């Protein structure tokens, strides 16, 4: 078989129909299967998949397993084949995406994971790849050096690779986890996603493990997909922001030394302290910024409270 496409859903009904329609269109002519794991959605997401896409193998979980564990369940239920593709439910696969990525993988047998260029709904560029988290690029992010005129320089491009125009194929440290095409033989060597993560951090961790095992992680801009973003997080942005920070801490504890971990936590504190001050001022000065700035203030304050709680025994 050519391809197993895996989608893990949780209360993403408003995106699911477009996502699965684009996938089913793109797997025509391929020997492929589509597997969906629904993490106990309460918005009838699973029913929509069952009724609208009977060709999809649907696994209904009685509880929210989390994103990584849901992918593990789907992969373990998949049939043997050459490639496995993990796609977020708020992604629309654009024409030719699967075929172009698989063709690129066939021409480059040392690549273990590849990702397409990710676009926003308006066609503008979205972050498709990133550098592995490190002390320096974490501080570049905290001090917003990756948002100044210096961002065009690799040394200041930081975690988000703002120095990279996303206009050429290249090897990268990590890919946007909303769309990953994985070579099955490489996955069998490296192992499945670490399902000790719940929602974030698993993609960076997995890419690092592929690279440590000698497999390349590649970005390929000739293939494209649209990522709406916030498909499941928009309803509780503060909660999910803190959850993301918790996952980042989990990654740092797993892969970095204690001194590096302390430096990283300090950068997170500075990051949110600066943004708390800036957005508080913005919220007070302009009514038009009040709603957006208000959410940013709440997110930064919640993160700083969480960081402070880490001091407790």
C-alpha positions as CSV (number, residue, x, y, z in Angstrom):
1,X,0.0,0.0,0.0
2,X,1.1,3.5,-0.7
3,X,-0.2,5.6,2.1
4,X,-2.1,5.6,5.4
5,X,-3.5,9.0,6.2
6,X,-4.2,9.6,9.9
7,X,-6.4,12.3,11.4
8,X,-7.1,12.8,15.1
9,X,-10.2,14.8,15.9
10,X,-11.6,16.5,19.0
11,X,-14.5,18.9,18.7
12,X,-13.5,20.1,15.3
13,X,-16.7,19.6,13.4
14,X,-16.6,22.9,11.6
15,X,-13.3,21.9,9.9
16,X,-13.7,18.2,9.5
17,X,-15.8,18.1,6.4
18,X,-13.4,20.2,4.3
19,X,-10.4,18.3,5.7
20,X,-11.7,14.9,4.8
21,X,-13.1,16.0,1.4
22,X,-9.6,17.3,0.5
23,X,-8.0,14.1,1.7
24,X,-10.4,11.8,-0.2
25,X,-9.8,13.8,-3.4
26,X,-6.1,13.5,-3.1
27,X,-5.8,9.8,-2.4
28,X,-7.7,8.9,-5.6
29,X,-5.4,6.8,-7.7
30,X,-3.3,5.8,-4.8
31,X,-3.4,2.6,-2.8
32,X,-4.4,4.3,0.4
33,X,-6.5,4.2,3.6
34,X,-7.8,7.0,5.8
35,X,-8.0,6.5,9.5
36,X,-9.7,8.8,12.0
37,X,-9.5,8.6,15.7
38,X,-12.1,10.8,17.5
39,X,-11.2,11.7,21.0
40,X,-14.6,11.7,22.6
41,X,-15.9,14.8,20.8
42,X,-19.1,16.3,22.1
43,X,-20.0,18.3,18.9
44,X,-20.9,15.3,16.7
45,X,-17.6,15.3,14.9
46,X,-17.5,11.5,14.8
47,X,-21.0,11.2,13.5
48,X,-20.2,13.6,10.7
49,X,-17.3,11.5,9.7
50,X,-19.3,8.3,9.9
51,X,-22.2,9.7,7.8
52,X,-20.3,11.8,5.3
53,X,-17.2,9.6,4.7
54,X,-18.0,5.9,5.0
55,X,-14.7,5.0,3.4
56,X,-12.9,6.3,6.4
57,X,-11.9,3.8,9.2
58,X,-13.3,5.6,12.2
59,X,-12.1,4.7,15.7
60,X,-14.2,6.3,18.5
61,X,-12.4,6.7,21.8
62,X,-14.5,6.9,25.0
63,X,-12.1,9.4,26.4
64,X,-9.8,12.2,25.2
65,X,-6.6,10.3,24.6
66,X,-4.6,13.4,23.6
67,X,-3.2,14.1,20.1
68,X,-0.1,11.9,20.3
69,X,-1.8,8.9,21.8
70,X,-4.6,9.2,19.2
71,X,-2.1,9.1,16.4
72,X,-0.4,6.0,18.0
73,X,-3.8,4.2,18.1
74,X,-4.4,5.0,14.4
75,X,-1.0,4.0,13.3
76,X,-1.2,0.7,15.2
77,X,-4.5,0.1,13.4
78,X,-3.1,0.9,9.9
79,X,-2.2,-1.6,7.3
80,X,1.4,-2.1,6.2
81,X,2.5,0.4,3.6
82,X,5.3,2.7,2.5
83,X,4.2,6.0,4.1
84,X,2.1,7.3,7.0
85,X,0.8,10.9,6.9
86,X,-0.4,12.7,10.0
87,X,-2.9,15.5,9.2
88,X,-4.6,17.9,11.6
89,X,-8.4,18.1,11.3
90,X,-8.1,21.9,10.6
91,X,-6.0,21.3,7.5
92,X,-7.1,21.4,3.8
93,X,-4.8,19.3,1.6
94,X,-4.1,21.2,-1.7
95,X,-4.0,19.4,-5.1
96,X,-1.0,17.2,-5.6
97,X,0.3,17.5,-2.1
98,X,0.5,13.7,-1.2
99,X,1.9,12.8,-4.6
100,X,4.6,15.5,-4.6
101,X,5.8,14.6,-1.1
102,X,5.9,10.9,-1.8
103,X,7.8,11.5,-5.1
104,X,10.3,13.7,-3.2
105,X,10.7,10.9,-0.6
106,X,11.3,8.3,-3.3
107,X,14.1,10.4,-4.8
108,X,15.7,11.0,-1.4
109,X,15.7,7.7,0.4
110,X,17.6,9.1,3.4
111,X,14.6,11.4,4.3
112,X,12.6,10.0,7.2
113,X,10.0,12.8,7.6
114,X,8.9,15.5,5.1
115,X,6.5,18.4,5.4
116,X,4.8,20.7,2.9
117,X,4.7,24.5,2.8
118,X,1.9,25.5,5.2
119,X,-0.3,28.4,4.2
120,X,-2.9,30.5,6.0
121,X,-6.4,30.6,4.7
122,X,-5.6,33.9,2.9
123,X,-2.7,32.3,1.1
124,X,0.0,33.9,3.2
125,X,2.9,32.0,4.7
126,X,2.5,30.1,7.9
127,X,5.4,28.6,9.9
128,X,6.2,25.3,8.3
129,X,9.4,24.4,10.1
130,X,11.5,25.5,13.0
131,X,14.8,25.1,14.7
132,X,15.3,22.7,17.6
133,X,14.7,24.5,20.9
134,X,17.9,25.9,22.4
135,X,18.8,28.5,25.0
136,X,19.9,31.1,22.4
137,X,16.9,30.9,20.2
138,X,14.6,30.8,23.2
139,X,16.0,34.1,24.3
140,X,15.7,35.5,20.8
141,X,12.1,34.7,21.0
142,X,11.7,36.1,24.6
143,X,13.3,39.4,23.6
144,X,11.5,39.6,20.3
145,X,14.8,39.7,18.4
146,X,13.2,37.5,15.8
147,X,10.6,40.2,15.1
148,X,13.0,43.1,14.5
149,X,15.0,44.0,11.4
150,X,17.6,41.5,12.7
151,X,15.2,38.6,12.0
152,X,16.7,38.2,8.5
153,X,19.9,37.0,9.9
154,X,20.1,33.3,10.8
155,X,21.7,34.0,14.2
156,X,18.6,36.0,15.2
157,X,16.0,34.1,13.2
158,X,15.4,32.1,16.3
159,X,13.1,29.2,16.9
160,X,10.7,30.2,14.2
161,X,13.3,30.6,11.5
162,X,12.2,34.1,10.5
163,X,15.4,34.2,8.4
164,X,14.1,31.5,6.1
165,X,11.8,32.5,3.2
166,X,10.3,29.0,2.8
167,X,11.0,29.1,-0.9
168,X,13.4,26.2,-1.2
169,X,13.6,22.6,-0.2
170,X,16.0,22.0,2.7
171,X,16.7,19.9,5.7
172,X,15.4,21.3,8.9
173,X,15.4,20.5,12.6
174,X,11.6,20.1,13.0
175,X,8.4,20.5,11.0
176,X,5.0,21.8,11.8
177,X,3.1,18.9,13.3
178,X,-0.1,19.8,11.5
179,X,1.1,17.8,8.5
180,X,3.9,15.1,8.6
181,X,4.6,12.5,6.0
182,X,6.7,9.7,7.5
183,X,8.5,6.8,5.8
184,X,7.3,3.7,7.5
185,X,10.6,1.9,7.6
186,X,12.2,4.9,9.3
187,X,9.3,5.0,11.8
188,X,9.7,1.4,12.6
189,X,13.4,2.1,13.4
190,X,12.8,5.3,15.4
191,X,9.5,4.3,17.1
192,X,6.1,5.9,17.3
193,X,5.3,9.4,18.7
194,X,6.0,9.8,22.4
195,X,2.5,9.6,23.8
196,X,3.6,10.9,27.2
197,X,2.9,14.3,25.6
198,X,-0.7,15.2,25.4
199,X,-1.1,17.9,22.7
200,X,2.0,19.8,22.1
201,X,5.8,19.1,21.8
202,X,5.4,15.7,20.3
203,X,6.3,16.8,16.8
204,X,9.5,18.5,17.8
205,X,10.4,15.5,19.9
206,X,9.7,13.0,17.1
207,X,11.7,15.0,14.5
208,X,14.7,15.1,16.9
209,X,14.5,11.4,17.4
210,X,14.5,10.8,13.6
211,X,17.6,13.0,13.2
212,X,19.4,11.3,16.1
213,X,18.8,8.0,14.3
214,X,20.4,9.4,11.2
215,X,17.2,10.1,9.2
216,X,16.8,13.5,7.5
217,X,13.9,15.8,8.3
218,X,13.0,17.9,5.2
219,X,10.8,20.8,4.1
220,X,9.5,20.6,0.6
221,X,7.7,23.8,-0.6
222,X,6.4,22.4,-3.9
223,X,3.7,20.6,-1.9
224,X,1.2,22.8,0.0
225,X,-1.6,22.6,2.5
226,X,-3.8,25.2,4.2
227,X,-3.8,25.2,8.0
228,X,-6.7,27.1,9.6
229,X,-5.1,26.9,13.1
230,X,-6.9,27.1,16.4
231,X,-9.4,24.4,15.3
232,X,-9.6,23.0,18.8
233,X,-7.9,25.7,20.9
234,X,-9.8,28.9,20.0
235,X,-12.5,28.2,22.6
236,X,-10.0,28.2,25.5
237,X,-6.8,30.1,24.4
238,X,-5.5,30.7,27.9
239,X,-5.8,27.1,28.9
240,X,-4.1,25.8,25.8
241,X,-1.4,28.4,25.9
242,X,-0.4,27.1,29.4
243,X,-0.6,23.5,28.2
244,X,1.8,24.4,25.4
245,X,4.3,25.7,27.9
246,X,3.9,22.6,30.0
247,X,4.7,20.5,26.9
248,X,7.7,22.6,26.1
249,X,8.9,22.1,29.7
250,X,8.4,18.3,29.2
251,X,10.6,18.5,26.1
252,X,13.3,20.4,27.8
253,X,13.4,18.1,30.7
254,X,13.8,15.2,28.4
255,X,16.4,16.5,26.1
256,X,18.4,19.2,27.9
257,X,20.7,19.6,30.9
258,X,19.5,21.3,34.1
259,X,21.4,24.5,33.5
260,X,19.9,24.8,30.1
261,X,16.5,24.1,31.5
262,X,16.9,26.9,34.1
263,X,18.0,29.3,31.3
264,X,15.0,28.3,29.2
265,X,12.5,28.8,32.1
266,X,14.0,32.3,32.7
267,X,13.4,33.1,29.0
268,X,9.8,32.0,29.3
269,X,9.3,34.2,32.3
270,X,10.9,37.2,30.6
271,X,8.9,36.5,27.4
272,X,5.6,36.7,29.3
273,X,6.6,39.5,31.6
274,X,7.4,41.7,28.6
275,X,4.2,40.8,26.8
276,X,2.1,41.3,29.9
277,X,3.5,44.9,30.3
278,X,3.2,45.7,26.6
279,X,-0.3,44.3,26.0
280,X,-1.6,45.9,29.3
281,X,-0.4,49.3,28.0
282,X,-1.9,48.6,24.6
283,X,-5.2,47.5,26.1
284,X,-5.4,50.7,28.2
285,X,-4.4,53.1,25.3
286,X,-6.6,51.9,22.4
287,X,-10.1,50.6,22.5
288,X,-9.6,48.8,19.2
289,X,-6.8,46.7,20.7
290,X,-8.7,45.9,23.9
291,X,-10.1,42.5,23.1
292,X,-7.0,41.0,21.5
293,X,-4.6,42.6,24.0
294,X,-6.8,41.5,26.8
295,X,-6.4,37.8,25.8
296,X,-2.7,38.2,25.5
297,X,-2.5,39.7,29.0
298,X,-4.6,36.8,30.4
299,X,-2.3,34.3,28.6
300,X,0.9,35.8,29.9
301,X,-0.5,36.2,33.4
302,X,-1.6,32.6,33.5
303,X,1.8,31.4,32.3
304,X,3.7,33.4,34.9
305,X,1.4,32.0,37.6
306,X,2.1,28.5,36.4
307,X,5.9,29.2,36.3
308,X,5.7,30.6,39.9
309,X,3.9,27.4,41.0
310,X,6.9,25.4,39.9
311,X,8.8,26.8,42.9
312,X,6.4,24.9,45.2
313,X,7.7,21.6,46.7
